[in-house]
Amino acid sequence: MRFSPDATGSLASRWGRATSAPRLLPTLTGWLLAAAVLLALLFSLLTPLNQALWDALNRALPAPPDPRVVVVGIDDATIRDYGRLDTWDRSLYARALKTLDDAGVRAVGLDILFQGSANGDEVLAPLLARPNVILATTPDDPLGQDLGPRVDSRATTGLSILNISPDGVVRNYQHAYRLQDGSLAPSMAEQLARAAGMSAQTSTLPQTLRYLANDRSSLPVLPFRDLVNGNVRYSSLQDKLVIVGLTATGSQGSSYLDVARLPVPGVILQARAVSSMLSAPFRTLSPWIGVFLGVVAAVCAVLLRGMWGFVIALVAVGLSLPLWLADVQFPGATVSLCAVIGLLLVAGERWWQLRHLGTVDPLTGLGNRLAFTRAVEHRWASRVDRPIGLLLVDLTGFRSAGDRLGIQAGDALLQHLAGTLRGNKRRADVVFRWGSDEFVLLVDGSDPQELSLFANRLQQALAEVEGKVKASIGHAMTGPDIHTPTELIERASRMRYRNKYRDE
């Protein structure tokens, strides 16, 4: 066996450069990266958390209403004057439409579903055929043929539908809806937006409804009775888009929850939908882009370590604000929490290191003497049913070789010897670094003859290691005459020294 100066480079190249860091750390980092990618993928695909962030941004940054939109509300005072809505003479609607026509409005949307026939239908029906009047209908009757007033086929209709989320909040609107026969029907808000000059849209993709704070002060709401009596300023209605609907409280009105989780009349939400359509639409990133960004955030948090996970999380949430102002819905919550996942993985790794690295040899990655002591104590109680075998390996000549050739070559040799021991042990056996040039193997479920054969095979495997070192192996096994782990170690040590001196 040779260990010459020329062997230094070959040892370093064949078995890796020796470092003081544990060999297990690069492997552990690889597992962390794989876990970060997998968890980020699952989290991004299965956890839609961005809606809460977008709701918060929508509330915090309310959009100004389009100045062309005006609401005419059938409020509590109107109900007191004219009675319940189902008892009205429908000529009241005709009088209101005449006032709006005299004021020069651009279009009128009647967000009223007329049920059955009533007095005044003969007066109202001709007015519903005007091109600037949009009548609210339902998906079951998109053309309004079954409404009380006989609607002319030339009448303009739009579906009065609100997109209600499972939690009861109205967050989205649509330009059109697909009917049961597969055809598309425009919404009433879409028809009003077209009247304002917007190009026709047939998209059925839900889009974010912009939040308008303080509706009654920022969005004009006129009482219906003032319209019937003509007590309005025509200048405030000229060239406007007017939506007529219920704003009364109690059983007379229909309220829905907005993103602020406050009850809002349906006609107000229809007005928000028109304002949203007349504004620049929000652009939502592809879900796969969100998944990719989440994976990148988790991986960067693992690689950068330290507090960088928090920094990435804060940056992801912070980016959502300026991008929202630019009409882009950024999945900041997903990206942020994926970064937190990476941070938690790093924290878990550090906890594992603090718990286990005290029992790991940093050079070879094997368990150290403390780990060996714990392993023996753990198995000692069951030694009668499963005898414990112990092999003690001593490297003769290692210290002198290391002094001549340097620390790096000596560390490389130790790492190679540790790898040889790992490669020759059985699945249930455990290898430990006992001292600077000593190793210990714990062998379970063996007998003295099998343990002796195993020691001989290991001796031959170690004899093939290049260098002027020689391995001396002693072995021992628990039995009736061995009462403590110390006695087991001493017996293996005596055999090791006998073999060592015999060979010399």
matplotlib code that plots the C-alpha trace (Angstrom):
import matplotlib.pyplot as plt

x = [0.0, 1.4, 0.6, 3.0, 2.9, 1.5, -1.5, -2.6, -4.2, -5.8, -7.4, -8.8, -10.2, -11.6, -13.2, -13.9, -12.2, -12.1, -13.9, -14.9, -18.6, -20.7, -21.2, -24.8, -25.6, -25.5, -27.8, -30.1, -30.3, -31.2, -34.1, -35.2, -35.2, -37.3, -39.7, -39.9, -40.8, -43.4, -45.1, -45.1, -46.8, -49.4, -50.0, -50.3, -52.7, -54.9, -55.0, -56.8, -55.7, -55.3, -59.0, -58.7, -55.8, -57.6, -60.7, -58.5, -56.9, -60.4, -61.7, -58.5, -58.3, -62.0, -62.4, -64.2, -67.6, -68.0, -69.7, -72.1, -73.8, -76.8, -79.1, -82.8, -83.7, -87.2, -86.5, -88.5, -90.1, -91.3, -92.8, -94.6, -96.0, -97.1, -97.5, -96.0, -94.3, -96.6, -99.7, -98.4, -100.1, -97.4, -98.1, -95.8, -92.9, -94.2, -94.2, -90.6, -89.4, -91.0, -89.1, -85.9, -86.6, -87.3, -84.0, -82.1, -80.6, -78.5, -80.0, -82.3, -81.9, -85.1, -83.7, -87.3, -88.7, -92.4, -94.5, -98.0, -100.3, -101.2, -102.9, -100.9, -99.3, -100.8, -99.1, -95.7, -95.4, -94.8, -92.1, -90.2, -89.7, -87.6, -83.9, -82.5, -84.6, -83.1, -85.3, -84.0, -84.8, -83.9, -82.0, -85.3, -86.9, -84.0, -86.3, -88.9, -91.8, -93.4, -93.3, -96.4, -96.2, -96.3, -92.8, -92.2, -89.7, -87.6, -87.1, -83.6, -83.1, -80.3, -79.9, -80.2, -77.7, -75.2, -72.3, -72.6, -69.6, -70.1, -69.5, -72.3, -70.2, -70.6, -67.1, -67.4, -69.4, -69.8, -70.4, -72.5, -74.0, -74.4, -78.0, -79.2, -79.5, -75.8, -76.5, -75.1, -77.2, -75.7, -76.1, -78.0, -74.8, -73.2, -76.2, -75.8, -72.1, -72.7, -75.1, -72.2, -70.1, -68.2, -67.7, -69.8, -68.3, -69.4, -66.9, -68.3, -65.1, -65.9, -64.0, -63.4, -66.1, -64.5, -65.5, -67.1, -67.1, -69.9, -72.2, -74.9, -72.4, -70.1, -72.6, -75.7, -78.8, -82.1, -85.5, -87.9, -90.8, -88.9, -88.6, -92.3, -93.2, -90.6, -88.7, -85.2, -82.6, -82.5, -78.9, -77.9, -79.5, -78.5, -76.6, -76.4, -76.8, -79.7, -80.4, -83.8, -84.2, -85.0, -83.1, -85.7, -84.8, -86.6, -88.7, -89.3, -85.6, -83.0, -79.6, -76.3, -72.9, -70.1, -66.4, -66.7, -69.4, -72.0, -75.5, -75.9, -79.0, -78.7, -79.2, -76.2, -74.1, -75.4, -74.2, -70.8, -70.7, -71.4, -68.7, -66.3, -67.0, -66.4, -63.0, -59.8, -60.4, -58.1, -55.6, -55.1, -51.9, -52.2, -52.5, -49.4, -47.4, -48.6, -47.5, -44.1, -43.6, -44.6, -42.0, -39.3, -40.1, -39.9, -36.6, -35.0, -36.0, -34.3, -31.1, -30.7, -31.6, -31.5, -34.3, -34.5, -37.7, -39.4, -38.0, -39.3, -42.7, -43.0, -41.8, -44.5, -47.3, -45.8, -45.8, -49.5, -50.3, -48.6, -49.6, -53.2, -53.0, -51.8, -54.9, -53.0, -54.1, -50.9, -51.0, -49.1, -50.6, -49.6, -46.1, -45.7, -46.9, -44.7, -41.7, -42.9, -43.0, -39.3, -38.5, -40.2, -38.3, -35.0, -36.1, -36.9, -33.5, -31.8, -33.8, -32.8, -29.1, -29.3, -30.9, -28.7, -25.4, -24.2, -24.2, -22.7, -19.1, -18.7, -16.0, -17.4, -21.1, -21.1, -22.4, -19.8, -19.0, -22.1, -24.3, -22.7, -23.4, -27.0, -27.4, -25.9, -28.0, -31.1, -30.4, -28.9, -32.2, -33.1, -29.6, -30.9, -33.3, -31.1, -27.4, -25.3, -22.1, -19.4, -16.5, -13.7, -11.6, -8.2, -6.1, -2.4, -0.1, -2.8, -1.3, 2.2, 0.8, -1.3, 1.7, 3.8, 1.2, -1.0, -4.4, -6.3, -5.1, -5.6, -9.2, -9.8, -8.5, -10.8, -13.8, -13.0, -12.6, -16.0, -17.5, -15.9, -17.4, -20.8, -20.6, -19.7, -22.2, -25.5, -28.8, -29.4, -25.8, -24.7, -21.2, -19.7, -16.5, -15.1, -11.9, -9.6, -8.5, -11.0, -14.4, -17.1, -19.8, -22.8, -24.1, -27.6, -29.0, -25.7, -23.8, -20.1, -19.2, -21.0, -19.5, -16.0, -16.7, -18.0, -14.9, -12.7, -14.6, -14.3, -10.6, -10.2, -12.2, -10.1, -6.9, -7.7, -7.5, -4.5, -2.1, 0.4, -2.2, -3.5, -6.8, -6.8, -10.2, -11.4, -14.9, -17.0, -20.6, -22.9, -23.3, -23.9, -20.4, -20.9, -23.0, -22.3, -21.5, -18.1, -17.2, -18.3, -16.1, -13.1, -13.4, -13.4, -10.5, -8.4, -8.9, -8.0, -4.7, -3.9, -4.5, -2.5, 0.6, 0.4, 0.5, 3.4]
y = [0.0, 3.4, 6.9, 9.2, 13.0, 12.2, 10.5, 13.8, 15.1, 11.8, 11.5, 14.9, 14.4, 10.9, 11.4, 15.1, 18.0, 17.8, 20.6, 21.2, 21.3, 18.2, 16.1, 15.7, 19.5, 19.6, 16.5, 18.1, 21.3, 19.3, 17.7, 21.2, 22.5, 19.5, 20.0, 23.8, 23.1, 20.5, 22.5, 25.7, 23.8, 22.3, 25.5, 27.6, 25.2, 24.3, 27.5, 30.5, 33.1, 36.1, 37.0, 38.2, 40.5, 41.8, 42.5, 44.5, 46.5, 47.1, 48.5, 50.5, 52.0, 52.7, 53.7, 56.9, 56.3, 57.1, 60.6, 59.4, 56.9, 58.0, 55.8, 56.5, 54.7, 53.5, 54.4, 54.2, 57.6, 56.5, 53.3, 55.3, 57.6, 55.0, 51.8, 48.4, 47.9, 45.1, 47.4, 50.3, 51.7, 51.2, 54.6, 55.8, 54.3, 55.9, 59.3, 58.7, 57.7, 60.8, 63.0, 61.3, 61.6, 65.3, 65.7, 64.2, 61.1, 58.8, 55.5, 54.2, 50.8, 49.5, 47.1, 46.0, 42.6, 43.2, 40.3, 39.8, 42.4, 45.7, 49.0, 51.2, 48.5, 49.9, 53.2, 51.7, 49.1, 51.5, 53.3, 50.0, 49.7, 52.8, 52.1, 54.0, 52.0, 48.7, 46.3, 43.9, 40.2, 36.8, 33.8, 31.9, 34.8, 36.7, 38.6, 39.6, 37.9, 36.8, 40.1, 41.9, 44.7, 43.3, 43.9, 44.6, 42.4, 45.5, 46.2, 46.2, 43.7, 42.8, 40.1, 41.4, 39.0, 39.5, 37.1, 36.0, 34.2, 31.2, 33.5, 35.7, 38.6, 40.2, 40.6, 40.1, 41.1, 39.7, 41.2, 38.3, 35.0, 31.7, 30.5, 26.9, 26.6, 27.7, 31.2, 34.3, 37.1, 40.4, 41.7, 44.9, 46.6, 45.6, 47.2, 50.4, 50.5, 50.0, 53.0, 55.0, 54.1, 51.1, 48.4, 45.3, 42.6, 39.0, 37.7, 35.4, 35.7, 37.1, 40.4, 42.3, 44.7, 48.0, 49.1, 52.5, 53.9, 56.1, 55.4, 57.9, 60.8, 59.8, 58.0, 60.2, 58.5, 60.4, 59.5, 57.9, 60.0, 63.2, 61.8, 61.1, 64.5, 66.2, 67.7, 67.2, 69.3, 68.3, 69.4, 66.6, 64.0, 65.2, 62.6, 60.3, 56.6, 56.1, 52.9, 52.7, 50.1, 49.3, 51.0, 50.7, 48.9, 45.9, 43.4, 45.8, 46.0, 43.4, 43.8, 42.0, 42.0, 43.9, 43.4, 45.5, 43.0, 45.7, 45.2, 47.1, 47.4, 45.4, 48.5, 50.1, 47.0, 47.2, 50.8, 49.7, 47.2, 49.8, 52.1, 49.1, 48.4, 52.0, 51.9, 50.0, 46.3, 44.6, 42.2, 39.0, 37.0, 33.4, 30.9, 29.2, 32.4, 32.6, 29.0, 29.7, 32.8, 30.9, 28.2, 30.8, 32.6, 29.3, 28.2, 31.6, 31.6, 28.3, 29.2, 32.7, 31.5, 34.0, 36.5, 36.7, 34.7, 37.5, 40.1, 38.1, 37.8, 41.5, 42.4, 40.1, 41.8, 45.2, 44.7, 44.1, 47.7, 49.5, 46.8, 47.2, 50.9, 49.8, 47.6, 44.3, 41.7, 40.3, 37.0, 38.6, 36.5, 33.2, 34.3, 35.7, 32.6, 30.4, 32.4, 31.8, 28.1, 28.3, 30.2, 27.5, 24.8, 26.6, 27.0, 23.3, 22.5, 24.6, 22.9, 19.6, 20.7, 21.9, 18.6, 16.2, 17.8, 17.4, 13.7, 13.8, 13.9, 17.0, 15.5, 12.1, 12.6, 9.5, 9.5, 10.5, 8.9, 10.5, 9.0, 5.7, 5.8, 6.6, 3.9, 1.3, 2.4, 2.2, -1.4, -2.8, -3.8, -6.1, -7.7, -11.1, -11.5, -9.6, -9.9, -6.8, -7.2, -4.5, -4.0, -1.5, -0.3, 1.3, 2.9, 2.3, 4.8, 7.4, 10.2, 10.0, 9.9, 13.0, 14.8, 14.2, 14.9, 17.6, 17.9, 18.0, 14.6, 13.1, 14.3, 13.0, 9.6, 9.6, 10.4, 7.6, 5.1, 6.2, 5.7, 2.2, 1.3, 2.5, 0.6, -2.7, -2.7, -4.3, -2.4, -2.5, -1.9, 1.6, 3.1, 5.7, 7.7, 6.7, 8.8, 10.7, 7.5, 4.9, 3.7, 1.6, -0.6, -1.8, -5.1, -6.4, -9.9, -11.8, -14.7, -14.9, -16.9, -14.5, -11.5, -12.9, -13.5, -10.0, -8.6, -10.5, -9.1, -5.6, -6.1, -7.1, -4.1, -1.7, -3.3, -2.0, 1.6, 3.4, 4.8, 3.8, 3.0, -0.3, -1.2, -3.3, -4.7, -6.2, -7.6, -8.7, -9.8, -9.6, -12.7, -14.0, -12.8, -9.2, -7.1, -3.5, -1.7, -0.9, -4.5, -5.1, -2.2, -3.4, -6.9, -5.6, -3.3, -6.1, -8.1, -5.1, -4.6, -8.3, -8.2, -4.9, -6.2, -9.6, -7.9, -5.6]
z = [0.0, -1.0, 0.2, -1.6, -2.3, -5.7, -4.2, -2.6, -5.7, -6.7, -3.2, -3.4, -6.9, -6.3, -2.9, -2.9, -1.2, 2.5, 4.3, 7.9, 7.0, 7.4, 4.3, 5.1, 4.7, 0.9, 0.8, 3.4, 1.3, -1.7, 0.2, 1.4, -2.1, -3.3, -0.4, -1.1, -4.7, -3.9, -1.1, -3.1, -6.0, -3.8, -1.9, -5.1, -6.8, -3.8, -1.7, -3.4, -0.8, -3.1, -3.1, 0.5, -0.5, -3.5, -1.4, 1.0, -1.8, -3.4, -0.1, 0.7, -2.8, -3.9, -7.5, -8.4, -10.0, -13.6, -13.7, -16.5, -14.2, -12.0, -9.9, -9.4, -6.2, -5.2, -1.6, 1.6, 1.1, -2.4, -0.9, 1.7, -0.9, -3.5, -1.4, -2.0, -5.3, -6.5, -6.0, -8.2, -11.2, -13.8, -15.3, -12.6, -14.5, -17.7, -16.0, -14.7, -18.2, -19.7, -17.2, -18.1, -21.8, -21.4, -19.4, -22.4, -20.8, -23.0, -21.7, -19.0, -17.4, -15.6, -13.0, -12.2, -13.0, -13.7, -12.4, -13.9, -15.4, -13.7, -14.3, -16.6, -18.7, -21.8, -21.1, -20.1, -22.9, -25.8, -23.8, -23.3, -27.0, -27.2, -28.2, -25.2, -22.7, -21.4, -19.6, -17.0, -17.7, -16.3, -18.0, -18.1, -20.2, -21.7, -24.1, -21.5, -23.3, -20.1, -18.3, -17.3, -19.9, -23.4, -24.5, -28.2, -29.9, -30.7, -27.0, -25.7, -22.8, -20.5, -17.8, -14.3, -12.7, -9.9, -9.4, -5.8, -4.4, -2.1, 0.9, -0.2, -1.5, -4.9, -6.3, -10.0, -13.0, -16.5, -19.9, -21.0, -19.7, -21.4, -21.5, -21.3, -25.1, -25.5, -26.7, -25.1, -23.6, -22.5, -19.0, -18.3, -17.3, -20.6, -22.5, -20.6, -21.2, -24.9, -24.9, -23.5, -26.5, -25.3, -27.9, -27.6, -25.4, -25.3, -22.7, -20.0, -17.9, -14.5, -13.9, -10.7, -9.6, -8.5, -5.1, -4.7, -1.2, 0.2, -2.6, -1.7, -1.6, -4.5, -6.7, -7.5, -6.1, -6.9, -5.3, -7.7, -6.4, -7.4, -10.9, -11.1, -9.9, -12.1, -9.2, -10.7, -12.4, -16.0, -16.2, -13.7, -15.9, -19.4, -21.4, -18.3, -17.9, -15.5, -13.6, -11.9, -9.1, -5.5, -2.7, 0.0, 3.2, 4.8, 2.9, 0.0, -1.0, -2.2, -0.6, -1.3, 0.4, -1.2, -0.6, 2.6, 3.7, 3.9, 2.6, -0.7, -2.9, -6.2, -8.3, -6.7, -7.6, -11.1, -11.2, -10.0, -12.8, -15.4, -13.9, -13.9, -17.5, -18.5, -16.7, -17.6, -16.7, -14.3, -15.8, -13.9, -14.3, -15.5, -12.6, -13.8, -13.5, -9.9, -9.4, -10.9, -8.8, -5.7, -6.4, -7.1, -3.8, -1.8, -3.5, -3.0, 0.7, 1.1, -0.8, 0.7, 4.2, 7.1, 7.2, 3.4, 3.5, 5.4, 2.9, -0.1, 1.6, 2.4, -1.2, -2.7, -0.7, -1.3, -5.0, -5.0, -4.2, -7.1, -9.5, -8.3, -9.1, -12.6, -12.9, -12.4, -9.9, -8.6, -6.6, -3.7, -1.0, -2.7, -3.4, 0.1, 1.9, -0.4, 0.8, 4.3, 3.5, 2.5, 5.6, 7.8, 6.0, 6.8, 10.4, 10.5, 9.1, 11.8, 14.5, 13.1, 13.1, 16.6, 17.7, 15.7, 14.7, 18.2, 17.5, 14.0, 13.0, 10.8, 8.5, 7.7, 8.4, 10.6, 14.1, 16.8, 20.1, 21.8, 19.1, 19.6, 23.3, 22.8, 20.2, 22.5, 25.4, 23.2, 22.1, 25.3, 26.9, 24.0, 23.7, 24.9, 22.0, 19.5, 20.4, 19.7, 17.8, 17.8, 15.5, 16.5, 13.6, 14.2, 11.5, 12.1, 10.6, 9.8, 12.0, 10.6, 7.1, 7.7, 9.2, 6.1, 3.4, 5.0, 6.6, 3.3, 2.1, 5.5, 5.6, 2.1, 3.3, 6.3, 4.2, 1.8, 4.7, 6.0, 2.6, 2.4, 5.8, 4.8, 1.5, 3.2, 6.2, 6.2, 6.1, 9.8, 10.8, 12.0, 11.6, 14.0, 14.2, 17.6, 17.6, 15.3, 13.5, 15.0, 13.8, 15.4, 13.8, 15.7, 14.2, 15.1, 15.0, 14.3, 15.9, 16.7, 13.6, 11.3, 13.1, 12.6, 8.8, 8.5, 10.3, 7.8, 4.8, 6.1, 6.7, 3.0, 1.8, 3.9, 2.7, -0.8, 0.3, -1.1, 1.4, 4.1, 6.7, 7.9, 9.5, 12.7, 13.6, 16.8, 17.4, 20.3, 20.9, 23.9, 25.9, 29.5, 30.5, 29.3, 31.6, 30.5, 27.2, 28.6, 28.9, 25.3, 24.1, 26.2, 24.8, 21.2, 22.0, 23.4, 20.2, 18.1, 20.0, 19.7, 16.0, 15.6, 17.5, 15.8, 12.4, 13.4]

ax = plt.figure().add_subplot(projection="3d")
ax.plot(x, y, z, "-o")
ax.set_aspect("equal")
plt.show()
